[in-house]
């Protein structure tokens, strides 16, 4: 199955930008302090003489992609301090009074931005970040060394196909499983390479009530719309602005949800993540890579879990494909006084040595060379007996053609799924109604901007 089309980029309206920012802030946390400016004399320091320059303090703004204070210290501050003792990095978390548009309007957007693909679109519309292409050439950084799908997704969000960011780490999807449940029920563990049909069939075998505990076989965390990414499904035709939710591809996604819900005893109970990590009543969780950090934290707190991973189940039309691109990346403010220094930091953090070390700590390298992935999780105690092969060999699906109305249409997916699963309407009707609602929302958005 091939879902392709020509990429078209339009100016994002204020309403869409607000929608994107709401999604972005959902993953932000904490407060931050204002950056301290470095002497003007160091503003043009090149990577060759940067270590010899005077003291420099660079601020780093976290928005729409999570990084803890501990990770920031370990993954950014420490490697920078080793190579450039004169440079200090300061983390500023996104907050209600530190939204991107507020910082841009006040002229206080930090030097570096750590964010996601959403951040690229938001900051591009605010005309707030640099095209990094000239810096790549000047610092002799090879653009081809980075994950190609991630780079395409970054360029798609620029009106001029510019490179407004570089990948720092890649998010990924996995099948996590609770070994204790499978052992108790004498069912073989999940295997990598399963189709969605095979995974659901396995889930049915471990959906049982034992000793008063209802074990559920399989569930998806963070929304079924992610499955559309495996098939590179667009939500909107970027040429005509017409919704595409009633396609055969989206019907396949709905079929998977319906299959899971039709397993007797597999519905209800706590949310998927809590059922897996806290209640430990869910046998298999389909979820992004962030769960690894949470499992490690439980392990450190003495609440270890007997767990394993398998590759993300895939559609037979796209065997072995993971979710669509979900990249954590780095950008530079175009108002920064220290643009050269800021890019030298990005270049350092993108180096093979830094990426390999980051990978050992549980973040997947943004470089395409698998040798930077081979030691994934080596520094995590919780992964001592876990085969990291499904992560090392993870293949991100190519992103669908991008449209400024992607989010408006995507909002209709989950409500339509719930209607289809409840039986109030069939799948085809749910998809057709979702298309109609998305079309109405897009028309209102277009007419409102005339």
GIFEN-V813740 format. One record per residue. N is the residue number from 1. RES is the residue in three letters. PHI is phi in whole degrees, -180 to 180 (none if undefined). PSI is psi as a letter, one per 40 degrees, with the letter a starting at -180 (* if undefined). Layout:
# GIFEN-V813740
{{N;RES;PHI;PSI} {N;RES;PHI;PSI}}
This chain:
# GIFEN-V813740
{{1;UNK;none;h} {2;UNK;-120;h} {3;UNK;-113;h} {4;UNK;-132;i} {5;UNK;176;i} {6;UNK;-85;h} {7;UNK;-77;h} {8;UNK;-130;h} {9;UNK;-118;h} {10;UNK;-122;i} {11;UNK;-67;h} {12;UNK;-78;h} {13;UNK;-74;i} {14;UNK;-57;d} {15;UNK;-67;d} {16;UNK;-67;d} {17;UNK;-59;d} {18;UNK;-63;d} {19;UNK;-62;d} {20;UNK;-64;d} {21;UNK;-66;d} {22;UNK;-62;d} {23;UNK;-64;d} {24;UNK;-65;d} {25;UNK;-70;e} {26;UNK;-63;d} {27;UNK;-102;e} {28;UNK;-87;i} {29;UNK;-162;i} {30;UNK;79;i} {31;UNK;-119;i} {32;UNK;-142;i} {33;UNK;-111;i} {34;UNK;-68;i} {35;UNK;-77;i} {36;UNK;-98;h} {37;UNK;-77;i} {38;UNK;-89;i} {39;UNK;-58;i} {40;UNK;-60;d} {41;UNK;-65;e} {42;UNK;-97;e} {43;UNK;-70;d} {44;UNK;-115;f} {45;UNK;-65;h} {46;UNK;-85;i} {47;UNK;-63;d} {48;UNK;-70;d} {49;UNK;-115;e} {50;UNK;-62;d} {51;UNK;-65;d} {52;UNK;-92;e} {53;UNK;-74;i} {54;UNK;-72;i} {55;UNK;-59;h} {56;UNK;-131;h} {57;UNK;-117;h} {58;UNK;-110;h} {59;UNK;-94;i} {60;UNK;-124;h} {61;UNK;-100;h} {62;UNK;-96;h} {63;UNK;-150;h} {64;UNK;63;e} {65;UNK;-148;h} {66;UNK;-83;h} {67;UNK;-147;h} {68;UNK;-77;i} {69;UNK;-59;d} {70;UNK;-65;d} {71;UNK;-64;d} {72;UNK;-59;d} {73;UNK;-63;d} {74;UNK;-76;d} {75;UNK;-91;d} {76;UNK;-121;d} {77;UNK;-61;d} {78;UNK;-64;d} {79;UNK;-65;d} {80;UNK;-67;d} {81;UNK;-64;d} {82;UNK;-66;d} {83;UNK;-90;d} {84;UNK;-127;g} {85;UNK;-60;e} {86;UNK;-85;e} {87;UNK;-105;h} {88;UNK;-114;h} {89;UNK;-106;h} {90;UNK;-125;h} {91;UNK;-88;h} {92;UNK;-121;h} {93;UNK;-80;i} {94;UNK;-63;i} {95;UNK;-160;i} {96;UNK;-54;d} {97;UNK;-101;e} {98;UNK;-134;f} {99;UNK;-78;i} {100;UNK;-54;d} {101;UNK;-68;d} {102;UNK;-69;d} {103;UNK;-67;d} {104;UNK;-66;d} {105;UNK;-63;d} {106;UNK;-88;e} {107;UNK;74;f} {108;UNK;-116;e} {109;UNK;-63;h} {110;UNK;-58;i} {111;UNK;-63;d} {112;UNK;-116;i} {113;UNK;-123;h} {114;UNK;-104;h} {115;UNK;-152;a} {116;UNK;-126;a} {117;UNK;-61;d} {118;UNK;-59;d} {119;UNK;-61;d} {120;UNK;-61;d} {121;UNK;-65;d} {122;UNK;-62;d} {123;UNK;-75;d} {124;UNK;-66;d} {125;UNK;-65;d} {126;UNK;-86;e} {127;UNK;52;f} {128;UNK;-117;e} {129;UNK;-128;i} {130;UNK;-85;i} {131;UNK;-76;h} {132;UNK;-87;e} {133;UNK;-55;d} {134;UNK;-62;d} {135;UNK;-72;d} {136;UNK;-58;d} {137;UNK;-67;d} {138;UNK;-66;d} {139;UNK;-96;e} {140;UNK;57;f} {141;UNK;-100;h} {142;UNK;-85;h} {143;UNK;-63;d} {144;UNK;-72;e} {145;UNK;-76;e} {146;UNK;-90;i} {147;UNK;-56;h} {148;UNK;-67;d} {149;UNK;-65;d} {150;UNK;-63;d} {151;UNK;-65;d} {152;UNK;-62;d} {153;UNK;-66;d} {154;UNK;-66;d} {155;UNK;-64;d} {156;UNK;-62;d} {157;UNK;-94;e} {158;UNK;-107;h} {159;UNK;-62;d} {160;UNK;-114;e} {161;UNK;58;f} {162;UNK;-81;i} {163;UNK;-97;g} {164;UNK;-90;e} {165;UNK;-160;i} {166;UNK;-126;i} {167;UNK;-65;h} {168;UNK;-100;d} {169;UNK;-147;i} {170;UNK;-111;h} {171;UNK;-80;i} {172;UNK;-151;i} {173;UNK;-114;i} {174;UNK;-141;i} {175;UNK;-101;h} {176;UNK;-92;i} {177;UNK;-139;i} {178;UNK;-94;h} {179;UNK;-62;d} {180;UNK;-61;d} {181;UNK;-66;d} {182;UNK;-63;d} {183;UNK;-64;d} {184;UNK;-62;d} {185;UNK;-95;e} {186;UNK;55;f} {187;UNK;-115;h} {188;UNK;-60;i} {189;UNK;-65;i} {190;UNK;-61;i} {191;UNK;-118;i} {192;UNK;-68;i} {193;UNK;91;e} {194;UNK;-74;i} {195;UNK;-83;i} {196;UNK;-62;d} {197;UNK;-63;d} {198;UNK;-67;d} {199;UNK;-66;d} {200;UNK;-67;d} {201;UNK;-61;d} {202;UNK;-66;d} {203;UNK;-59;d} {204;UNK;-64;d} {205;UNK;-71;d} {206;UNK;-111;e} {207;UNK;-95;g} {208;UNK;-148;i} {209;UNK;-103;h} {210;UNK;-131;h} {211;UNK;57;f} {212;UNK;86;e} {213;UNK;-102;h} {214;UNK;-87;h} {215;UNK;-89;h} {216;UNK;-107;i} {217;UNK;-81;d} {218;UNK;-157;h} {219;UNK;-154;i} {220;UNK;-110;h} {221;UNK;-97;i} {222;UNK;73;f} {223;UNK;94;h} {224;UNK;-72;e} {225;UNK;-61;d} {226;UNK;-59;d} {227;UNK;-65;d} {228;UNK;-61;d} {229;UNK;-64;d} {230;UNK;-65;d} {231;UNK;-100;e} {232;UNK;53;f} {233;UNK;-85;h} {234;UNK;-77;i} {235;UNK;-100;d} {236;UNK;-142;i} {237;UNK;-75;h} {238;UNK;-67;e} {239;UNK;-85;d} {240;UNK;-99;e} {241;UNK;65;f} {242;UNK;-91;h} {243;UNK;-63;i} {244;UNK;-125;f} {245;UNK;-76;e} {246;UNK;-90;e} {247;UNK;-74;i} {248;UNK;-62;d} {249;UNK;-62;d} {250;UNK;-66;d} {251;UNK;-63;d} {252;UNK;-63;d} {253;UNK;-63;d} {254;UNK;-65;d} {255;UNK;-61;d} {256;UNK;-64;d} {257;UNK;-60;d} {258;UNK;-66;d} {259;UNK;-61;d} {260;UNK;-65;d} {261;UNK;-71;d} {262;UNK;-80;e} {263;UNK;-72;h} {264;UNK;-57;h} {265;UNK;90;e} {266;UNK;-89;e} {267;UNK;-104;i} {268;UNK;81;a} {269;UNK;81;a} {270;UNK;-65;i} {271;UNK;-57;i} {272;UNK;-53;d} {273;UNK;-63;d} {274;UNK;-67;d} {275;UNK;-63;d} {276;UNK;-83;d} {277;UNK;-84;d} {278;UNK;-98;c} {279;UNK;-72;d} {280;UNK;57;f} {281;UNK;-110;e} {282;UNK;-103;h} {283;UNK;-76;d} {284;UNK;-134;h} {285;UNK;-118;h} {286;UNK;-95;h} {287;UNK;-160;i} {288;UNK;-69;i} {289;UNK;-67;e} {290;UNK;-60;d} {291;UNK;-62;d} {292;UNK;-63;d} {293;UNK;-63;d} {294;UNK;-70;d} {295;UNK;-67;d} {296;UNK;-63;d} {297;UNK;-63;d} {298;UNK;-63;d} {299;UNK;-61;d} {300;UNK;-64;d} {301;UNK;-88;e} {302;UNK;83;e} {303;UNK;-117;f} {304;UNK;-66;i} {305;UNK;-122;i} {306;UNK;-90;g} {307;UNK;-131;i} {308;UNK;-152;i} {309;UNK;-134;i} {310;UNK;-134;i} {311;UNK;-65;i} {312;UNK;-60;h} {313;UNK;-57;i} {314;UNK;-129;i} {315;UNK;-82;i} {316;UNK;-63;d} {317;UNK;-74;e} {318;UNK;-142;g} {319;UNK;-61;h} {320;UNK;78;e} {321;UNK;-85;h} {322;UNK;-86;a} {323;UNK;-66;i} {324;UNK;-68;i} {325;UNK;-60;h} {326;UNK;-141;g} {327;UNK;-108;h} {328;UNK;-96;h} {329;UNK;-142;i} {330;UNK;-125;h} {331;UNK;-130;i} {332;UNK;-124;h} {333;UNK;-64;h} {334;UNK;-77;e} {335;UNK;-103;e} {336;UNK;-61;i} {337;UNK;-81;e} {338;UNK;-128;f} {339;UNK;-61;d} {340;UNK;-63;d} {341;UNK;-63;d} {342;UNK;-62;d} {343;UNK;-70;d} {344;UNK;-60;d} {345;UNK;-68;d} {346;UNK;-61;d} {347;UNK;-61;d} {348;UNK;-64;d} {349;UNK;-71;e} {350;UNK;-94;e} {351;UNK;-68;i} {352;UNK;-58;d} {353;UNK;-65;d} {354;UNK;-67;d} {355;UNK;-68;d} {356;UNK;-64;d} {357;UNK;-68;d} {358;UNK;-59;d} {359;UNK;-59;d} {360;UNK;-64;d} {361;UNK;-90;e} {362;UNK;106;e} {363;UNK;-112;h} {364;UNK;-77;h} {365;UNK;-58;i} {366;UNK;-83;e} {367;UNK;-87;i} {368;UNK;-85;e} {369;UNK;-70;h} {370;UNK;-66;e} {371;UNK;-67;d} {372;UNK;-77;e} {373;UNK;-96;e} {374;UNK;-61;d} {375;UNK;-98;f} {376;UNK;-54;h} {377;UNK;76;e} {378;UNK;-61;d} {379;UNK;-93;e} {380;UNK;-102;h} {381;UNK;-64;d} {382;UNK;-69;e} {383;UNK;-102;e} {384;UNK;-55;d} {385;UNK;-110;e} {386;UNK;-108;h} {387;UNK;-75;h} {388;UNK;-85;e} {389;UNK;-52;d} {390;UNK;-62;d} {391;UNK;-86;d} {392;UNK;-59;d} {393;UNK;-98;e} {394;UNK;-63;h} {395;UNK;-121;h} {396;UNK;-74;h} {397;UNK;-73;i} {398;UNK;-65;h} {399;UNK;-71;i} {400;UNK;-70;i} {401;UNK;-53;h} {402;UNK;-90;i} {403;UNK;-136;i} {404;UNK;-65;e} {405;UNK;-100;e} {406;UNK;-53;d} {407;UNK;-66;d} {408;UNK;-59;d} {409;UNK;-72;d} {410;UNK;-60;d} {411;UNK;-59;d} {412;UNK;-88;e} {413;UNK;-68;d} {414;UNK;-64;d} {415;UNK;-59;d} {416;UNK;-67;d} {417;UNK;-58;d} {418;UNK;-62;d} {419;UNK;-64;d} {420;UNK;-66;d} {421;UNK;-70;d} {422;UNK;-69;e} {423;UNK;89;e} {424;UNK;-68;d} {425;UNK;-144;i} {426;UNK;-82;i} {427;UNK;-61;d} {428;UNK;-62;d} {429;UNK;-67;d} {430;UNK;-60;d} {431;UNK;-70;d} {432;UNK;-64;d} {433;UNK;-66;d} {434;UNK;-63;d} {435;UNK;-60;d} {436;UNK;-64;d} {437;UNK;-67;d} {438;UNK;-66;d} {439;UNK;-61;d} {440;UNK;-63;d} {441;UNK;-64;d} {442;UNK;-68;d} {443;UNK;-62;d} {444;UNK;-64;d} {445;UNK;-66;d} {446;UNK;-65;d} {447;UNK;-67;d} {448;UNK;-71;e} {449;UNK;-101;e} {450;UNK;-79;*}}
